[in-house]
Every structure is written in C-alpha cells, then in structure tokens.
C-alpha cells in the first residue's frame, strides 16, 4: 500500500489519485475492477481470451477518460459503460450483426420466460448466454441484462430497433431451446 492509500479506499478516491498519476492507485483500481469488467467483456465477446484483450483496451480507455468522470453516480457503473462500449466497438469492427435481419412485424411479442428459464441458476444461464451466436448474445446482454431499449441498442450497434427486437426474440428462442435440449 502506498502512503495515503488505505485498505477499503473507494473506487472514486482511487480514480482521483489515478488522475494525479499515482501508479499504485492505478494498480489498485485495476485490481479492484478487473474481475468484474472481464465478466462484462466476456458476456459480450464470448471468448475468454478475446475478452481479456477487450478488457485491457477498456482499461486504457478508462485511464484516458478518467477526467470525464463527473463524480456523480457510481464510478463502477461509469466504468462498466466504458467496458461495454469497448466490447461493442470490437464487435462492430468484427461486423457480427451483418447477417441479422429485421422481423416483418416490429411489434412482435416477446415470449415470457419458460419454466426452464425460471429454475436455472445464474451461473448456468451465463454459460448458455456465452454459447449464443454473437448477434443474439450482444442484443440479449444489452436488453435483458443492461436494460437498454431496442432503440438505444439500435443506435449503439448501428442497426434498426426492429433488428434489435428480432435478435432478442431469436436469442430468447435459442436460449429456451438450448436449455430444453440439455434438460
């Protein structure tokens, strides 16, 4: 521990110290966030090795943009957006949604969770999400886990909101079928 940095120092305080080029605070901030941010990256990109690369890119962006953190709201929530956006940038460059298409009916209903989805553990659910085709996984994560609207997803991924909706419907169907097949 550096002089002046105590155990249990908040992420916000570590961020302030990082802006002063305190290398120990940078290391502590990295160590505090790495596990959670790797999980965020992995949910989007699937592969653990690719997720590690995306996470490291995310930390570069985070340290470059620290001065943009306003201090309002959770620092971890602010950082999570940076890592999610870094993963989305990687995926956009990979053009994973190039084969997705819009449903004919933009108001197509999204089925309620099946009984199997209600009884599955969160670890197993995350495993299944990681197995999804990339287009399904991205939209499912953004809508079901992160809480973005289909319009926001469309803007972030440069697709229509109807394409986002159709990817989500297909992701839900894929997930339900996969779980049923394994049970």
C-alpha positions in Angstrom: 0.0 0.0 0.0 1.1 3.5 -0.9 1.4 6.1 1.8 -2.0 7.7 1.9 -3.9 4.8 0.3 -5.6 2.6 2.9 -7.4 -0.7 2.5 -11.0 -0.1 1.6 -10.3 3.1 -0.3 -13.3 3.8 -2.5 -13.1 3.5 -6.3 -13.9 7.2 -6.5 -10.9 8.1 -4.3 -8.7 5.7 -6.3 -9.9 7.4 -9.5 -8.9 10.8 -8.1 -5.5 9.5 -7.2 -5.1 8.0 -10.7 -5.8 11.4 -12.2 -2.7 12.6 -10.2 -0.7 9.8 -11.9 -0.4 7.8 -8.7 0.7 4.4 -10.1 -0.2 2.5 -7.0 -3.7 3.8 -7.2 -3.8 2.8 -10.9 -2.8 -0.7 -10.0 -5.3 -0.9 -7.1 -8.1 0.4 -9.4 -7.2 -2.2 -12.0 -7.1 -5.0 -9.4 -10.5 -3.8 -7.9 -12.3 -3.7 -11.3 -10.5 -6.4 -13.4 -12.7 -9.4 -12.4 -16.0 -7.6 -12.8 -15.0 -5.9 -16.1 -13.7 -9.2 -17.5 -17.1 -10.7 -16.8 -18.7 -7.7 -18.7 -16.4 -8.1 -21.7 -16.9 -11.9 -21.7 -20.6 -11.6 -21.7 -20.4 -9.6 -25.0 -17.5 -11.2 -26.9 -17.8 -14.8 -25.6 -14.2 -16.0 -25.8 -12.2 -15.6 -22.6 -9.0 -14.7 -24.4 -10.7 -12.1 -26.6 -12.5 -10.7 -23.5 -9.1 -10.3 -21.8 -7.9 -8.3 -24.8 -11.0 -6.2 -24.8 -10.7 -5.6 -21.1 -7.2 -4.4 -21.4 -8.3 -2.0 -24.2 -11.1 -0.9 -21.8 -8.7 -0.1 -19.1 -6.6 2.0 -21.5 -9.8 3.9 -22.4 -10.8 4.2 -18.7 -7.5 5.7 -17.7 -7.6 8.1 -20.7 -11.1 9.3 -19.8 -10.8 9.5 -16.0 -11.1 13.3 -16.1 -14.6 12.8 -17.8 -16.0 11.1 -14.6 -18.2 13.7 -13.1 -18.2 12.2 -9.6 -22.0 11.8 -9.7 -23.3 8.3 -9.6 -21.4 5.1 -9.2 -17.8 5.0 -10.5 -18.2 1.3 -11.2 -21.3 1.9 -13.2 -19.5 4.6 -15.2 -16.6 2.2 -15.8 -18.9 -0.6 -16.8 -20.2 1.6 -19.6 -16.7 2.2 -20.9 -16.0 -1.6 -20.9 -19.4 -2.3 -22.6 -18.7 0.3 -25.2 -15.2 -1.1 -25.8 -16.6 -4.5 -26.3 -19.3 -3.1 -28.7 -16.6 -1.3 -30.6 -14.7 -4.5 -31.0 -17.8 -6.3 -32.1 -18.8 -3.6 -34.6 -15.4 -3.9 -36.2 -15.9 -7.6 -36.4 -19.3 -6.9 -38.0 -21.1 -9.7 -36.1 -24.6 -8.4 -36.9 -24.1 -8.4 -40.7 -26.3 -11.4 -41.2 -29.1 -10.3 -38.9 -32.4 -9.2 -40.3 -35.5 -7.4 -39.1 -38.7 -9.2 -38.3 -41.6 -8.4 -40.5 -43.8 -7.3 -37.6 -41.9 -4.7 -35.4 -44.5 -5.2 -32.7 -43.9 -9.0 -32.5 -44.4 -10.1 -29.0 -41.5 -11.4 -26.9 -42.4 -14.7 -25.2 -42.5 -14.8 -21.5 -39.7 -16.9 -19.9 -40.4 -20.6 -20.0 -40.5 -22.6 -16.8 -37.0 -23.8 -17.5 -35.6 -20.2 -17.5 -37.2 -19.6 -14.1 -35.4 -22.5 -12.5 -31.9 -22.3 -14.0 -29.0 -21.0 -11.9 -27.5 -17.7 -12.8 -24.1 -19.4 -13.4 -25.7 -21.8 -15.9 -27.7 -19.0 -17.5 -24.4 -17.0 -18.1 -22.8 -20.2 -19.5 -25.7 -20.5 -22.0 -25.5 -16.8 -22.9 -21.8 -17.2 -23.6 -22.7 -20.0 -26.1 -25.1 -17.8 -28.0 -24.3 -16.7 -31.6 -22.7 -13.2 -31.3 -25.6 -11.2 -32.6 -28.0 -12.8 -30.2 -25.6 -12.5 -27.3 -25.0 -8.8 -27.8 -28.6 -7.8 -28.0 -29.6 -10.2 -25.2 -27.0 -8.7 -22.9 -27.9 -5.1 -23.7 -31.6 -5.6 -23.4 -32.1 -8.3 -20.7 -29.1 -7.6 -18.5 -28.0 -4.0 -19.1 -31.6 -2.7 -19.5 -31.2 -0.7 -22.8 -34.2 -0.2 -25.0 -34.3 -1.6 -28.6 -33.9 2.0 -29.9 -30.8 2.6 -27.7 -29.4 -0.8 -28.8 -30.1 0.1 -32.5 -28.2 3.3 -32.1 -25.2 1.7 -30.3 -24.9 -1.1 -32.9 -25.9 0.9 -36.0 -28.9 -1.4 -36.6 -32.6 -0.7 -36.7 -34.7 -1.1 -33.5 -36.6 -3.8 -35.3 -33.4 -5.7 -36.0 -32.6 -5.4 -32.3 -36.0 -6.7 -31.4 -35.8 -9.6 -33.8 -32.3 -10.6 -32.5 -33.7 -10.5 -28.9 -36.7 -12.7 -29.9 -34.4 -15.1 -31.6 -32.0 -15.1 -28.7 -34.8 -15.9 -26.3 -36.0 -18.7 -28.5 -32.4 -20.0 -28.9 -31.9 -19.9 -25.2 -35.1 -21.7 -24.4 -34.5 -24.4 -27.0 -30.9 -25.0 -25.8 -31.9 -25.3 -22.1 -34.8 -27.7 -23.0 -32.4 -29.8 -25.1 -30.0 -30.1 -22.2 -32.6 -30.9 -19.6 
